[in-house]
Amino acid sequence: MTTPDSSPGAGTSSPVQYDTETCDRALRRLLGGEDESPRTRILFHGGTREDRQQALARLTRHTTANVHQFRVPSLLADRRMQTQNGLRKAFDHAAEESALLYFDAADALFTHSHVDTPDDSEERALPTTAEYFFDRVVAYDGIVVLALQKTSHVDWADEYVHLVVRFEE
């Protein structure tokens, strides 16, 4: 599994509340300022789907990239290779267009299991679905936005993102 990005700001930014000046400044710094990195990862925590879509529209004002949106459960299959192929295609197609990738309902990555997953975790040499996904996120040469609801998932993913944007519940 890829180790978390050690670039400036990765995993070190305090969460910001959506629709505040602090949030706008953080987005401008990440997406339009001198700190702009070709690899930018943002996590949306909480909120309604409508709120997250509104935030995504607002985010796209800071970039000229096309947006490729996915609901993560639609990318998950019964077998590990099918899931990895679906995720690979999503990332590869977006990379061809230098698109902003948005993954909604990403909590499913942490709870999904495959029919071909070994029973004994000590025998499991293959990465979990979440590990495979975050390897692709870290390697993606563009902007990735993830939407998570559960705090435990946000805590786990925090080290892989540059900014956590919290929404009111």
C-alpha positions as CSV (number, residue, x, y, z in Angstrom):
1,M,0.0,0.0,0.0
2,T,1.2,3.5,-0.8
3,T,2.2,5.5,2.2
4,P,0.4,8.8,2.8
5,D,1.6,11.8,0.8
6,S,4.2,13.8,2.7
7,S,3.7,16.9,0.6
8,P,3.1,20.2,2.5
9,G,-0.3,20.3,3.9
10,A,-1.2,16.6,3.4
11,G,-3.0,15.5,6.5
12,T,-1.9,18.5,8.5
13,S,-4.8,20.9,7.7
14,S,-7.4,21.4,10.4
15,P,-10.9,20.6,9.3
16,V,-12.8,23.7,8.0
17,Q,-16.5,24.3,8.1
18,Y,-18.2,24.5,4.7
19,D,-19.5,27.9,3.6
20,T,-17.2,30.0,5.7
21,E,-14.4,32.4,4.8
22,T,-11.9,30.0,6.2
23,C,-13.1,27.3,3.8
24,D,-12.9,29.7,0.8
25,R,-9.4,30.7,1.8
26,A,-8.3,27.1,2.1
27,L,-9.7,26.2,-1.3
28,R,-8.1,29.2,-3.0
29,R,-4.8,28.3,-1.4
30,L,-5.0,24.7,-2.6
31,L,-6.5,25.3,-6.0
32,G,-5.4,28.7,-7.2
33,G,-2.4,29.9,-5.3
34,E,1.2,29.3,-5.4
35,D,0.8,26.2,-3.2
36,E,-1.2,24.6,-6.0
37,S,-0.2,21.0,-6.5
38,P,-1.2,18.8,-9.4
39,R,-2.3,16.3,-6.8
40,T,-4.9,17.8,-4.5
41,R,-7.2,15.7,-2.3
42,I,-10.2,17.1,-0.5
43,L,-12.6,15.2,1.8
44,F,-16.2,16.3,2.3
45,H,-17.4,15.1,5.7
46,G,-21.2,14.9,6.5
47,G,-23.9,17.0,5.1
48,T,-26.7,16.1,2.6
49,R,-26.0,15.0,-0.9
50,E,-27.5,18.3,-2.1
51,D,-25.0,20.2,0.2
52,R,-22.1,18.3,-1.2
53,Q,-23.2,18.8,-4.8
54,Q,-23.4,22.5,-4.1
55,A,-19.9,22.5,-2.6
56,L,-18.6,20.6,-5.6
57,A,-20.1,23.2,-8.0
58,R,-18.5,25.9,-5.9
59,L,-15.2,24.0,-6.0
60,T,-15.2,23.8,-9.7
61,R,-15.1,27.6,-9.9
62,H,-11.5,27.3,-8.8
63,T,-10.5,24.9,-11.6
64,T,-11.0,24.4,-15.3
65,A,-11.1,20.6,-15.1
66,N,-14.0,18.5,-16.2
67,V,-15.7,16.7,-13.4
68,H,-16.2,12.9,-13.3
69,Q,-18.6,11.9,-10.5
70,F,-19.1,8.5,-9.1
71,R,-21.2,7.0,-6.4
72,V,-18.8,4.5,-4.9
73,P,-21.3,1.7,-4.3
74,S,-21.9,1.6,-8.1
75,L,-18.1,0.8,-8.6
76,L,-18.1,-2.1,-6.1
77,A,-18.6,-5.7,-7.4
78,D,-18.8,-9.2,-5.9
79,R,-15.2,-10.1,-6.8
80,R,-12.1,-8.2,-5.9
81,M,-10.8,-8.1,-9.5
82,Q,-14.1,-6.7,-10.8
83,T,-14.0,-3.9,-8.2
84,Q,-10.4,-3.1,-8.9
85,N,-11.1,-3.0,-12.7
86,G,-14.0,-0.7,-12.1
87,L,-11.9,1.7,-9.9
88,R,-9.0,1.5,-12.4
89,K,-11.3,2.5,-15.3
90,A,-12.7,5.4,-13.3
91,F,-9.2,6.8,-12.5
92,D,-7.7,6.0,-15.9
93,H,-10.6,7.6,-17.9
94,A,-10.5,10.7,-15.7
95,A,-6.7,10.9,-16.1
96,E,-7.1,11.0,-19.9
97,E,-9.1,14.2,-19.5
98,S,-7.3,15.6,-16.5
99,A,-10.6,15.6,-14.8
100,L,-11.6,16.4,-11.2
101,L,-12.7,13.1,-9.6
102,Y,-15.6,13.2,-7.2
103,F,-16.5,10.0,-5.2
104,D,-19.8,10.3,-3.3
105,A,-20.8,7.7,-0.6
106,A,-17.2,6.5,-0.2
107,D,-18.0,5.0,3.1
108,A,-18.9,1.9,1.2
109,L,-15.2,1.2,0.6
110,F,-14.7,0.5,4.3
111,T,-17.6,-2.0,4.7
112,H,-17.7,-3.8,1.3
113,S,-16.5,-7.4,1.2
114,H,-15.8,-9.6,-1.8
115,V,-16.9,-13.2,-2.2
116,D,-13.3,-14.1,-2.9
117,T,-11.8,-12.5,0.2
118,P,-9.8,-15.0,2.3
119,D,-11.3,-16.0,5.6
120,D,-8.0,-15.8,7.5
121,S,-6.7,-12.2,7.6
122,E,-3.1,-13.5,8.1
123,E,-3.3,-15.1,4.7
124,R,-4.6,-12.0,3.1
125,A,-1.8,-10.6,1.0
126,L,-4.0,-8.5,-1.3
127,P,-4.9,-5.0,-0.3
128,T,-8.4,-4.2,1.0
129,T,-10.7,-2.3,-1.3
130,A,-10.1,0.8,0.7
131,E,-6.3,0.4,0.5
132,Y,-6.4,-0.2,-3.2
133,F,-8.7,2.9,-3.6
134,F,-6.5,5.2,-1.6
135,D,-3.4,4.0,-3.5
136,R,-5.1,5.2,-6.6
137,V,-6.2,8.4,-5.0
138,V,-2.6,9.2,-3.9
139,A,-1.2,8.4,-7.3
140,Y,-3.8,10.4,-9.2
141,D,-2.3,13.4,-10.9
142,G,-5.2,15.8,-10.4
143,I,-7.9,16.8,-8.0
144,V,-9.8,14.1,-6.0
145,V,-12.8,14.9,-3.8
146,L,-14.2,12.2,-1.5
147,A,-17.4,12.3,0.4
148,L,-17.6,10.4,3.7
149,Q,-20.2,10.3,6.5
150,K,-18.7,8.2,9.3
151,T,-16.2,10.0,11.6
152,S,-14.1,6.8,11.9
153,H,-13.7,6.7,8.1
154,V,-12.8,10.3,8.0
155,D,-10.2,9.7,10.8
156,W,-8.7,6.9,8.7
157,A,-8.7,8.9,5.4
158,D,-7.5,12.1,7.0
159,E,-3.8,11.3,6.4
160,Y,-4.4,11.0,2.7
161,V,-6.0,14.4,2.1
162,H,-5.0,18.0,2.0
163,L,-8.2,19.5,3.3
164,V,-11.2,18.2,5.2
165,V,-14.4,20.2,4.7
166,R,-17.1,19.6,7.3
167,F,-20.8,20.1,6.7
168,E,-23.5,20.8,9.2
169,E,-25.5,17.8,10.0
